[in-house]
């Protein structure tokens, strides 16, 4: 299991580096998906199969699909690649690298001081996760659900869209507007007056 | 050592059987459709037209395997691989009969859901990498459709998980000794069936590739065996959903007299036939109708089913 852990960890780090350096956003997202999958394997080797499954279903399978979806809608082309190339100048890296180096030193310091925990000693199944979520951590679950409900209502409000002046309220609903207009909304061929043969 | 060999043999046998069933389905589907539409279907190549599959495969292999110059080459090549990989990976956790399983994980069902959620990428990336407006529209539709239907696909199965008390396939089948889950979880079954059709992008939910509006949707630019991968991947998906329905709702291998694996295959083929009948019977909905249907009807129903099942399971205990 130890070798699987290290391989998956190395893949995750490499994929994340590739995410940062890719010029094409979709390629970057693909590497990010690989990174998340590698993290799922890390979870699995550490004895948390349930977390691994959730990582794949929620992060890799749902959230990242939305990211890809949005990037597809933006229709980014060569211009975007040029912009990315301009942004990824060597000078850009100095600040983040110094900050990251401080963190790495801290991690090494902590890792050498305390002995590492045993790996995959106990397997945490779905049942234990559920019991601790709805037991000691119930308040956290409730707070998260408040937040999500607020986000849901907010997103609904933003997405509703107010009708423009002179536009019927159901203007974006094809069924109703079609009934109201009494004809097909889109017609093929040359434009003819309504009712003409 | 002996165990390892048995493992490898099981993997190869499952792979062989699944791929052959999927390829055979091309013939089965065309013959059954023909039967229901009062015509013959492919009946020239070999006995009953059975060798049609071989002819089609040879044709696909010898077609020019072309990558359009404007496409994003590596993503374009990767996309059809993802569909085959994710669908075939799902078969690893299915228990076909006692002892006939590749890996009976205790998170089996979650693994299947995870793989099906990764399967979206093949269609989305295939559509994007083609750099063709029809393919892009198909990819967008696929992303929206599969993401929304995935949500209650998972939720509709949670009733079964609650009643069995486990995510493991074999435990779920064993929990159905007294009664098939289709009886207490009828709503869950119907929801899963609809979500399954949408996830495999089969008719009537083949909106991502609706040929009357989008040429061929996300795989407009694909040819040769890359197209074949999408094509066979869809059939493997049908086999997978049929196998899942028979395991989760119809008692898997349980049944009198006949050996377990035979019962499993009978149930699975029944649902494959049902999938094909759907294609012959139903028209394709409009895209906004599909999304409305998913979020406004199916999702609340799945949540209600989960809530009621949970309450009853809690009350009975």
Contacts between the chains, C-beta under 8 A, distances in Angstrom:
chain1	res1	chain2	res2	distance
A	24	B	72	7.7
A	26	B	72	7.4
A	26	B	75	6.9
A	26	B	125	7.6
A	26	B	128	6.3
A	27	B	75	7.4
A	30	B	75	7.1
A	30	B	125	7.6
A	33	B	121	7.2
A	49	B	105	7.1
A	49	B	106	6.9
A	49	B	107	4.9
A	50	B	107	6.0
A	50	B	110	7.3
A	52	B	107	7.9
A	53	B	107	4.9
A	53	B	110	3.8
A	53	B	111	6.2
A	53	B	113	7.7
A	53	B	114	5.4
A	54	B	110	7.6
A	56	B	114	3.9
A	56	B	117	7.2
A	56	B	118	6.8
A	57	B	110	6.8
A	57	B	113	5.6
A	57	B	114	4.8
A	57	B	117	5.4
A	57	B	154	7.5
A	60	B	114	7.8
A	60	B	117	7.5
A	60	B	118	6.3
A	61	B	114	6.2
A	61	B	117	2.7
A	61	B	118	5.5
A	61	B	120	7.1
A	61	B	150	7.5
A	62	B	117	6.2
A	62	B	147	6.6
A	62	B	150	7.3
A	65	B	117	7.5
A	65	B	120	5.3
A	65	B	121	7.1
A	65	B	124	6.7
A	65	B	143	5.8
A	65	B	146	8.0
A	65	B	147	5.5
A	66	B	147	7.2
A	68	B	121	7.4
A	68	B	124	5.7
A	68	B	125	7.4
A	68	B	128	7.5
A	68	B	143	7.1
A	69	B	124	7.1
A	69	B	140	7.0
A	69	B	143	4.6
A	69	B	144	7.3
A	69	B	147	7.7
A	72	B	124	7.1
A	72	B	127	7.7
A	72	B	128	5.1
A	72	B	136	6.7
A	72	B	139	6.5
A	72	B	140	6.2
A	72	B	143	7.5
A	73	B	140	7.0
A	125	B	106	6.0
A	125	B	107	7.8
A	126	B	106	7.8
A	126	B	107	6.6
A	126	B	110	7.7
A	126	B	167	6.1
A	174	B	286	7.8
A	174	B	288	6.6
